[in-house]
Amino acid sequence: MSTNASHRRLPYGVLYEAAEIKEAYAAEVPSGYVFICSHRTERECFERKLFAMPKSCWNRVSQVKKGDILFLLNYQSNRLHGVFEAITDCALNIEPSAFDGHFPAQVRVRRKMRCPSLDEVALLPLIKRGWIRVSRRGVLLFPDRLGPKFVDELWRLFLEVPAAPRVKTGLVGY
């Protein structure tokens, strides 16, 4: 059996060097991003499966790639919705007519995990750690990009929130 001289021989049972594994893992770990919405745009985000930001935020959101983990913060209610996955890279005007044309930096999303939204109280552990700041007006402020530890912590918080029980209204068709 001949071996290619350009490949270094690894110890028996070792398939890859640790550096190669770290590199491959780093390439596969998705980044996390928080998009914002208002009461007025929240429903449109969910109906169109499209998150968007103003063009002034393009430098930040242009880094969003297919497979990244996304969250949607309603800045008026301070409720964080999750967990979503980008199914496209962020681009300008995926749907030019969406949001009356005001938010052209857009990414198409799909729900990765169905769970209740988180309020400020549920996010308190991350606020206390300084991972999430609160503006003078009380709006939650997230970093531009969320690292793997931050995404894992948010994921854990979403898993801990109990689903609201469904209430039968007794009304036909509801």
Long-range contacts (C-beta under 8 A, 24 or more apart in sequence): 29-148, 30-65, 30-67, 30-68, 30-69, 30-85, 30-151, 31-63, 31-64, 31-65, 31-68, 31-69, 31-145, 31-146, 31-147, 31-151, 32-68, 32-69, 32-70, 32-71, 32-145, 32-146, 32-147, 32-148, 32-150, 32-151, 32-154, 33-61, 33-63, 33-64, 33-68, 33-69, 33-70, 33-71, 33-144, 33-145, 33-146, 34-70, 34-71, 34-72, 34-73, 34-80, 34-142, 34-146, 35-61, 35-70, 35-71, 35-72, 35-73, 35-107, 36-72, 36-73, 36-74, 36-75, 37-72, 37-73, 37-74, 37-75, 38-74, 38-75, 38-76, 39-74, 39-76, 39-77, 41-99, 41-103, 42-72, 42-74, 44-98, 44-99, 45-72, 48-95, 48-98, 49-108, 49-109, 49-110, 50-94, 50-95, 50-98, 50-106, 50-107, 50-108, 50-109, 51-84, 51-106, 51-107, 51-109, 52-98, 52-99, 52-103, 52-104, 52-105, 52-106, 52-107, 53-103, 53-105, 54-102, 54-103, 54-104, 54-105, 55-92, 55-104, 55-105, 57-105, 58-92, 58-105, 60-144, 60-145, 61-90, 61-105, 61-107, 62-90, 62-105, 63-90, 63-145, 64-89, 64-90, 64-107, 65-89, 65-90, 69-112, 69-146, 69-151, 69-155, 70-107, 70-109, 71-142, 71-154, 73-140, 73-142, 75-139, 75-140, 77-119, 78-119, 78-120, 78-138, 78-139, 78-140, 79-117, 79-118, 79-119, 80-117, 80-118, 80-119, 80-123, 80-140, 80-154, 81-117, 82-112, 82-113, 82-115, 82-117, 82-118, 82-154, 82-155, 82-158, 83-111, 83-112, 83-113, 83-115, 83-154, 83-155, 83-158, 84-109, 84-110, 84-111, 84-112, 85-109, 85-110, 85-111, 85-112, 113-155, 113-158, 113-159, 115-158, 115-159, 115-161, 115-163, 116-158, 116-161, 116-162, 116-163, 116-164, 118-154, 118-157, 118-158, 118-161, 122-157, 122-160, 122-161, 123-157, 125-153, 125-157, 126-150, 126-153, 126-154, 126-157
